[in-house]
Amino acid sequence: MIVGIPTEIKNNESRVGMTPAGVFELVKNNHTVYVQSGAGEGSGFYNGDYQQAGAIILDTIGQVYSMSQMIVKVKEPIEEEYELIQEGQILFTYFHFASSEELTKAMIKKKAICIAYETVEDEEGTLPLLTPMSEVAGRMAIQQGAKYLEKPVKGRGVLLGGVPGVAPGRVLVLGAGVVGIQAAKMAAGLGAHVTILDINMKRLRYVNDVMPPHVVTEFSNEFNIRKHIKTHDLIIGGVLLKGAKAPNLITRDMLKEMRPGTVIVDVAVDQGGCVETTRPTTHEDPIYIIDDVVHYSVANMPGAVPYTSTMALTNVTLPYVLKLANLGWEDACKKDAALEKGLNIVSGKVVYNEIIEAFGWEEAFA
């Protein structure tokens, strides 16, 4: 199969779809790999690295799309890429369709084979291709939240770890999934007091078992959320519904109950956000303020640490890329139930029900 790795063109997205090591494995399996010139530079991988691994370097993104049977990338195609996509072409990337009707309709129109990293689901119910980026984003949420709590950027002026004689900052984590666990771990490591909420008691028991005593668990409901937002300095939104739009756990009216300078980091922004006032931002312009509450909702947080993120992503995507390249998408999906769940749109038809439900459509066509 001919596999293409284009340069990511989303704002401040420095990750790349595959490392040279991944390219090497594809070439070893007798596949042709085209890499757009400079695609890996943001992650610390250069044309020579890819050429040494056996890739062919192409000058433009148009060449990569036009000459490839499968495109492997990181972020969903943006408007400038829509016309480059070919009918029947396999696109393997993060899509998060439920958060963008425009993107969904564009991919339906192009009649491509859209396989979404975030809905590949193994027999244990985990999301192996979403997990590493959720780990990165969860850890970064505390890193960024701590920064925006500083007074010069309109935060409360709170040091998360506190100092002797001064109580530490308080962090509220919504969701005890991968993002929430990683955020709680980082916040606890800094010495902050952490409260983590979830509706899954099994997850809360796990948190209670593995976290230190200054991480406390509580069942998630509106009453408890309203109670805690009044006293916590940093709120992390880490809620995920597989392939569906995130629920709004914090509504606009709740902002008035928070103290001025409270910071919200909504990691769920890729799926529409779990805060009603969330809108996607960029690394270039990451925050905005509503009712004196600082919102950080960068839609590609792991893109700020591209070397780590690209390495972690290729570690988990490569086995699936090899299956798709070796067998073709139909046989690969028939033989791998996890990969089959990654199918979102096939030749103009939505095949993932959560997308249809997200937009209130009555059938699989837009």
N, C-alpha and C positions, 0 to 999 in steps of 0.2 A: 504494500500500500504506500501511497505518497502522503506523507504527513507534513503539515505546515505549521511553523511556529512564528506568528507575527509579533511585531512590537506592540505592546499595550499602549493605547492612546488615550485612555481615561486620565483625567486630571491627576497629576502627581502619582501615577501608578508605575512603579519601578520594577515590579516583579516581572517574571517571564514564565511562559508556560512549561518550560522544561530546562533542566540543567544539561551541560555537555555529557554528563554521565548517563542521563536518560537517553539522549540522542545516540550514544554509543551502543546501548542495548538494542535500540530499534534497528540501527544499521547492522548490528551483529545478526539480527533476525531477518536480514535481506530486505529491509524497507528503505525507501528513499526519504530523506528528511531535508526539507527546505527551511532555512532560518532567515528571517529578515535581517539585513545588516544592522547591527547595533541593538538588536532585540534584548540581549542579555546584559548590556553594559550597566544598567541601573542596579543589577544584582551582582555585579562584579565578574560577569562572564563575557568574554570578548569573542569577536569573530574567529580569531585564531584557535580559541578553545573549542569552538563548535566544529571548525574545519578539521582539527586534529581528531575529533570524535567521529568524523565521517559525514558531517552535514555539508550541504551545498548552500552557500550564502547568496541570497537574492537582494536586489537593491530596494525594492518597493513592497509595500503591503499589498498592493494590487496583484503583483506577481505571485506572492505567496498564496493568496486566496484563489487565484485563477488556475494555479498549477497543482493544487493539493486536493486530495480526496477527503482528508480529515484535517480539521484545524484544531490544534490543542493550544488553549490559552488560559488566562487567569480570570479576567473579568468579562461580563456580558458584553456583546457587541454594542457599540454606541452608534448613533445615527449615521455618522460618516462611514461606518462599515456595512450598513445594511445592504447597499447595492453591490457590494463585493461578494456577498454570499451566493452560492450557486444551489440550484435545485438538487436535492439528493446528497448534498455535501454534509458530512458529519461534523458537528460542532460540539466539542467536549470542553466544558468550562463551567464556571459559576454563572447561573442565570438569574435566580431569584425572581422568577416570572410573576409570582403573586404580588409583587410590589410595583409592577410596571405593566399596565395594559398596553401601552404603546409598543414596548419591546415584544410582548407576546404576539400582538397582531402583526408586527413586522416579520417575525419568524414564521408565523403561519403563512403569510404571503409569500415568503421565499421558499417554502416547502423543503426546508432543510431538515436534517435529523438532529434534533437538539437533545443532547444528553447532559443533564445537570449534575455537577459534582455534589451539590448539596442534598440531592434526593437519592443518591446511591446509598442503599441501606442493607446491612448484613442481617444474618438470621437472628442475631441477638438484639436487633432493633437499633443498633448504633449507626452513625453516619460517618464512615471511615474517611471520606474525602473532605468533610466539613470540619472534622475534629481538629486537625493541626492548625487551621486558621482560626478556629474558635479558641484554641489554647493561646495563640499569639494575641488575639484581640482581647481576651479576658485579662491577660497580664498587662497589656498596653493600657487597658481601661483605667487601671490604678495609676500607672505611670502618668498618663495624661490628666486624669482627674486630680492628682496631687499637684500638678503644675498649675492647673486652672483654679485651684483653691487659693492661689496666691493673690494678694490684694491688687498688685499692678494690673492684673487681668480681670479685675472685678469680682474675684472670689472672696470667700469669707475671711481669708487671712489665717487659715488654720494649717498647722503642720500635722500631717496625719499621724506621725509617730509620737507627737507630743514631746515633752522634755521633763526631767525630774521636777516635780512640783506642779506640773500642768497636765491636765488630762489629755489623752490622745484624741485625734479626730475620730468621728463615727462614720462608718461606711454601711450603707444599706444596699444589699445585693438582691435583685429580683430575679429569681430563677437559680436552681441548683444543678443546672446542666454543666456542660464543659466550660462555657464562658464564666458562669457563676463560681464554679469551684476554683478556677484559675485566678479569678479576681479576688476571691476570698483569701486564697493562699498568699497572693502578693500583698494584700492589705494587712493581713495578719503578720506577715514577715516584717512589715514596716512598724508594727506595734499598734496599729489602729484597732479600735473596737469594731467588730463586724457583726452585723445582723443579716442573715440570709433567709429569704422567704421562698417557699415553693408549695405547690399543691400535692406533690408526690411525697408521701411519708417515707417511702423507701429511700429516696434521695436524701431527705432530711436526716434519716438515721445514719446514712453513710457519712454525711458531713459531720454529724455529731461524733462519729467514731474516729474520723481521721484528722479533724482539725483541733487546734489548741483551744483551751477553755475560753479565750476571749473572742471566739467565733461562736455566736449563739444562733440557734435555729428557731423558726416560728412558722406556723402554717400561714400560707398566703391567702388573704381575702381583703376586701376593700377596707374594712374596719382597721385591720392591722397596718395596711399600707398608709392610710390616713394618719394613724397614730405615729408611725415611725418617721414619716417625711418631715414632721415638725422638729425633730431633734437630731437628724443626721445631716452631716456636712456634704457627703458625696453619695450619690445614688447611681448604681450601675444597673442598666437594663439588659438583662441576659436571657430574655424569654425567647423560646423557639417552638413553633409549631411546624412540624416537618412539611416543607413545601407550601405552607399556607401563610397568610398575613398574620403578623403578630397582633395580639390583643392589646388594646389601650388600657394598661393598668393604672397609669397616672393621667388623669384628665386635666383639661385647662384650668378648671376651678381649683384644683389641688395646689397649683403653683403659689397661690396666695397664702396657703398654710405653711409654706416653707420660709425659712429665714433668708433674708437678702444675702446673696453671694453663695447660696447652695449651688452645687455643680451636679448636673445630670450628664452621664455618659451613656448614651443609648446605643449599645452594641447591636441591638435588634434592628437598626435602621435599614439594613439590607432587605429585611422582610416587612418594611413599612413602619417599624418602630413600635415600642411598647409604651411610648409617651405620646399623648395626643398632639402635643406641640412640636414633635420631632419633624424635621425636614432634613434631607441629606445635605451634608456640607463636604468640603474638600480639605486636604492637608494645607492648601494655600490659604483658605479662609475657614478655619475649623469650627468657630464658635459663633453663637448669637445669644442675645439676652432677651428674655420675656419675663415680665413681672419681677425683675431683679434676680432671676434664676439663670445661671449660665448653662447653656446647652452645648454639648460637644457631640456631634453625630456624623462623624466622617464615615462615608460609606465603604471605604476600603482601608481600614485601619492598618492591617498587616502590610500594606504597601509602603509604609514608612520604614519598615525593617526588611527590605527586599531580599537580602542575602539569606537571612534566617528563614523567611517565609517561602522563598523559592525552593530552597533545599528541603524544607519540611513538606511542601506540597508535592514535589516530584517523588519523594519517598513513597507516598501513598497512591498517587495517580498512575505511576508508571506500569504497575501490573495490569491495570485496566486498559491503558493505552495499548499495551502489547496484545491483549486479548482482542481488542477491536481491530487492530492492524492485522493480526494473524488470521482471524476468523471472519472478519466483516462484522458489521454491527448486528445483523439479524441473528447469525449463529452464536455470536458472543453473548448476546442477551438471552437467547434460549438456554444456553449452557450455564449462565451465571445469573442467579435470581437477584443478587445485589445490584448488578449492573443494569438489569432489566428495569429496576425501580428508578433508575436514573433517567429513563426515557420520559421526556416531558412533551415534546412535539415531534410528530413523525409525518413527514410529507404533507404538511398543511392541516394536520389534525392534532388537537390537544389530547394526550393520552394519560395525563396525570390529573385526577379528579379535583385535587385541592386548588388547582389553577382555575378550573371552571367555576368552582364554588366561590373563589376569591372575588371574581368579577360578576357573580350573579348570572352567569350565562346558563342557558337551558340545554345547550348541547356543546359538542366539542369544537365546533367551528365558531370563529368570531362573527 
